[in-house]
Amino acid sequence: MTSLKNRVILLSCGSFNPITNMHLRLFELARDFLHGTDRFEVVGGIVSPVNDGYKKKDLICAKHRCEMVNLALTDSQWIKLDCWECDQEGWTPTAKVLEHHQSVLDAITSSSNIHINKRLRLDVDNLNAANSNNSTSSRSWDLSQPVHIMLLCGGDLLESFSVPDLWLETDISKIVGKHGLVVITRKGSNPEKFIYESDLLTKFKNNIHIVTEWITNEISSTSIRRALRRGNSVKYLLPDPVLQYIKEEGLYASNANES
């Protein structure tokens, strides 16, 4: 029987340098909100670390960042790591990352996926294999019906749409108009006003889902790196396996080689 609800997979793009408990919390908040509307069924979540070519200050290599994400998701019942973005030759715009994952999912759920190109076929096979390997666990996604990719982000990304020359208007239109946003905002912020002041965002306002995080939490990867650099404890701010990995690899210390 075909579901009457919109089946979605939430995609979170970012540095994850390192991944924190707050990154994971965003997925839970978004899923609760979407399920609460009674219009959506959240099938799964994807964490997509940015490519090393992003050249952000203090960005450690993708190998370490992906491994930390993988460790953080060990106990997750529905969120997966996907390294396609960081495996590309260079930085990939968010709109293209969304487009890629939608193409892979469309190919899997389509009955005519035998005609897809070889490069996409590899990504389809990889996702099918991952699902098959997890078939006895609750992390296996139900891809028997069409699924729609939505971008999960914080309020800072929404506001960055107004920064001159940071985003192509065509990319914003694709992200918001075609895929949709779930935006997690802090108590006291006013994303509705920001949307109202943008003609482009107002055009697609029905595709923007605002979720307020009432339990305030100011954890950021930047503050985590600063604490680690200074030798301060970050326990309970990161998943324990991630913290253990950071210690074992000597990451983010003041004298660390982050390449």
C-alpha positions as CSV (number, residue, x, y, z in Angstrom):
1,M,0.0,0.0,0.0
2,T,1.4,3.4,-1.0
3,S,2.0,5.8,1.9
4,L,-0.1,9.0,1.8
5,K,2.6,10.9,3.7
6,N,5.6,12.5,2.1
7,R,8.5,10.2,2.6
8,V,11.7,12.1,3.3
9,I,15.3,11.6,4.1
10,L,17.0,14.4,5.9
11,L,20.5,15.5,4.6
12,S,22.9,17.5,6.7
13,C,25.9,19.0,5.0
14,G,28.8,20.6,7.0
15,S,32.4,20.4,8.2
16,F,31.6,18.1,11.2
17,N,35.0,19.2,12.5
18,P,34.3,17.4,14.8
19,I,30.8,16.1,14.9
20,T,29.1,17.0,18.2
21,N,26.0,15.8,20.1
22,M,24.2,18.9,18.9
23,H,24.7,17.8,15.2
24,L,22.9,14.6,16.1
25,R,20.3,16.4,18.1
26,L,19.2,18.4,15.0
27,F,18.1,15.2,13.3
28,E,15.9,14.2,16.3
29,L,14.3,17.6,16.5
30,A,13.6,17.7,12.7
31,R,12.1,14.2,12.7
32,D,9.9,14.9,15.7
33,F,8.6,18.1,14.1
34,L,7.9,16.6,10.7
35,H,6.2,13.6,12.2
36,G,4.1,16.0,14.3
37,T,2.7,17.6,11.2
38,D,1.2,14.3,10.2
39,R,2.3,15.1,6.6
40,F,5.7,13.5,6.6
41,E,7.4,10.1,7.2
42,V,11.1,10.4,7.9
43,V,12.7,7.4,6.4
44,G,16.3,8.2,7.3
45,G,19.0,10.7,7.7
46,I,22.4,11.4,6.0
47,V,25.4,13.1,7.3
48,S,27.6,14.4,4.5
49,P,31.0,15.9,5.5
50,V,32.3,18.6,3.2
51,N,35.3,18.0,0.9
52,D,38.8,19.0,1.9
53,G,38.7,21.5,-1.0
54,Y,36.4,23.7,1.0
55,K,39.6,25.1,2.6
56,K,37.9,26.3,5.8
57,K,40.3,27.3,8.6
58,D,41.3,24.5,10.9
59,L,39.5,21.9,8.7
60,I,41.2,18.5,9.3
61,C,41.2,15.9,6.6
62,A,38.1,14.1,5.5
63,K,39.5,10.8,6.5
64,H,39.4,11.8,10.2
65,R,36.1,13.6,9.9
66,C,34.3,10.7,8.3
67,E,35.7,8.3,10.8
68,M,34.4,10.4,13.7
69,V,31.0,10.7,12.1
70,N,30.9,6.9,11.6
71,L,31.8,6.4,15.2
72,A,29.2,8.9,16.3
73,L,26.5,7.0,14.4
74,T,27.3,3.6,15.7
75,D,24.2,3.5,17.8
76,S,21.9,5.4,15.5
77,Q,18.8,3.6,14.3
78,W,18.2,5.7,11.2
79,I,21.1,8.1,10.4
80,K,24.0,7.1,8.1
81,L,27.3,8.6,7.0
82,D,27.7,9.2,3.3
83,C,31.2,10.2,2.0
84,W,30.3,10.9,-1.6
85,E,30.7,14.7,-1.1
86,C,34.1,14.5,0.5
87,D,35.3,11.8,-2.1
88,Q,34.9,14.2,-5.0
89,E,37.9,15.9,-6.6
90,G,36.9,19.3,-5.1
91,W,34.3,21.2,-3.2
92,T,30.7,20.5,-4.4
93,P,27.9,23.1,-4.0
94,T,25.1,22.0,-1.6
95,A,22.5,22.1,-4.4
96,K,24.5,19.5,-6.4
97,V,25.0,17.3,-3.3
98,L,21.2,17.3,-2.8
99,E,20.7,16.5,-6.5
100,H,23.1,13.6,-6.4
101,H,21.4,11.9,-3.4
102,Q,18.0,12.5,-5.0
103,S,19.2,10.8,-8.2
104,V,20.6,7.8,-6.3
105,L,17.3,7.4,-4.4
106,D,15.2,7.9,-7.5
107,A,17.2,5.2,-9.3
108,I,16.7,2.7,-6.4
109,T,13.0,3.3,-6.1
110,S,12.4,3.4,-9.8
111,S,11.5,0.2,-11.6
112,S,13.5,1.3,-14.6
113,N,16.9,2.0,-13.0
114,I,18.7,-0.3,-15.5
115,H,19.2,2.7,-17.7
116,I,21.2,4.9,-15.3
117,N,24.8,5.8,-16.1
118,K,27.8,3.8,-14.8
119,R,28.9,6.4,-12.3
120,L,25.4,6.7,-10.7
121,R,25.1,2.9,-10.9
122,L,28.1,2.6,-8.5
123,D,26.5,4.9,-6.0
124,V,23.2,3.0,-6.3
125,D,25.0,-0.3,-5.7
126,N,26.9,1.1,-2.7
127,L,23.6,2.3,-1.0
128,N,21.9,-1.0,-1.8
129,A,24.8,-2.9,-0.4
130,A,24.8,-0.7,2.8
131,N,21.1,-1.4,3.2
132,S,21.5,-5.1,2.6
133,N,24.4,-5.3,5.2
134,N,22.1,-3.6,7.7
135,S,19.0,-5.7,6.8
136,T,19.0,-7.3,10.3
137,S,19.3,-3.9,12.0
138,S,16.9,-1.0,12.4
139,R,19.2,1.2,10.4
140,S,18.1,-0.3,7.1
141,W,15.9,2.2,5.2
142,D,12.6,1.3,3.5
143,L,13.2,2.3,-0.1
144,S,10.3,0.4,-1.5
145,Q,8.6,3.6,-2.3
146,P,9.8,7.1,-3.6
147,V,11.7,9.2,-1.1
148,H,12.4,12.9,-1.2
149,I,15.6,14.5,0.0
150,M,15.3,17.6,2.3
151,L,18.1,19.7,3.6
152,L,18.5,19.9,7.4
153,C,20.3,23.0,8.7
154,G,20.6,25.6,11.4
155,G,19.3,29.1,11.3
156,D,22.8,30.4,10.4
157,L,22.6,28.7,7.0
158,L,19.2,30.2,6.3
159,E,20.6,33.7,7.1
160,S,23.7,33.1,5.0
161,F,21.5,33.1,1.9
162,S,21.5,36.9,2.1
163,V,25.3,37.2,2.2
164,P,26.5,38.8,-1.1
165,D,28.2,36.4,-3.6
166,L,28.0,33.5,-1.2
167,W,25.2,31.6,-2.9
168,L,24.0,31.5,-6.5
169,E,20.3,32.5,-6.6
170,T,19.7,29.4,-8.9
171,D,21.2,27.2,-6.2
172,I,19.0,28.7,-3.5
173,S,15.9,28.2,-5.7
174,K,16.9,24.5,-6.2
175,I,17.6,23.9,-2.5
176,V,14.4,25.6,-1.2
177,G,12.1,25.2,-4.1
178,K,12.9,21.7,-5.2
179,H,14.1,20.0,-2.0
180,G,12.9,22.1,0.9
181,L,14.5,23.0,4.2
182,V,14.1,22.0,7.8
183,V,15.7,24.8,9.8
184,I,16.5,24.4,13.5
185,T,16.6,27.8,15.2
186,R,17.5,29.1,18.6
187,K,15.0,30.5,21.1
188,G,14.7,34.2,20.5
189,S,15.6,34.2,16.8
190,N,13.2,35.4,14.1
191,P,13.6,33.3,11.0
192,E,10.1,34.2,9.8
193,K,11.1,37.9,9.6
194,F,14.2,36.9,7.6
195,I,12.1,34.9,5.2
196,Y,9.6,37.7,4.8
197,E,12.4,40.2,3.9
198,S,13.6,37.9,1.1
199,D,11.5,37.8,-2.1
200,L,13.1,34.5,-3.1
201,L,12.5,32.8,0.2
202,T,9.0,34.1,0.4
203,K,8.3,32.6,-2.9
204,F,9.1,29.1,-1.5
205,K,8.1,29.8,2.2
206,N,5.8,26.7,2.2
207,N,8.9,24.6,1.7
208,I,10.7,26.0,4.7
209,H,9.9,24.2,8.0
210,I,11.0,26.2,11.1
211,V,11.8,24.2,14.2
212,T,12.6,26.0,17.5
213,E,15.1,24.3,19.9
214,W,13.6,25.3,23.2
215,I,16.3,23.5,25.2
216,T,19.2,25.9,24.6
217,N,22.5,24.4,23.7
218,E,25.4,26.4,22.4
219,I,27.7,23.6,21.5
220,S,29.7,24.3,18.4
221,S,32.6,22.6,16.7
222,T,34.6,25.8,17.0
223,S,34.2,26.0,20.8
224,I,35.0,22.2,21.0
225,R,38.3,22.7,19.0
226,R,39.2,25.7,21.2
227,A,38.7,23.7,24.4
228,L,40.7,20.7,23.0
229,R,43.5,23.1,21.9
230,R,43.7,24.4,25.4
231,G,43.6,21.0,27.0
232,N,40.1,21.5,28.5
233,S,37.5,18.7,28.9
234,V,34.8,18.2,26.3
235,K,33.3,15.1,27.8
236,Y,29.5,14.9,27.3
237,L,29.7,17.4,24.4
238,L,30.8,14.7,21.9
239,P,29.9,11.1,21.6
240,D,32.4,9.1,23.7
241,P,33.8,7.1,20.7
242,V,34.5,10.4,18.9
243,L,36.3,11.8,21.9
244,Q,38.3,8.6,22.3
245,Y,39.3,8.8,18.6
246,I,40.4,12.4,18.9
247,K,42.6,11.5,21.8
248,E,44.1,8.5,20.1
249,E,44.9,10.4,16.9
250,G,46.0,13.6,18.7
251,L,43.6,15.8,16.8
252,Y,43.0,19.4,17.6
253,A,45.8,19.7,20.1
254,S,47.8,22.9,19.9
255,N,50.7,21.0,18.4
256,A,48.6,18.6,16.3
257,N,49.4,17.9,12.6
258,E,45.9,18.2,11.2
259,S,46.6,17.0,7.7
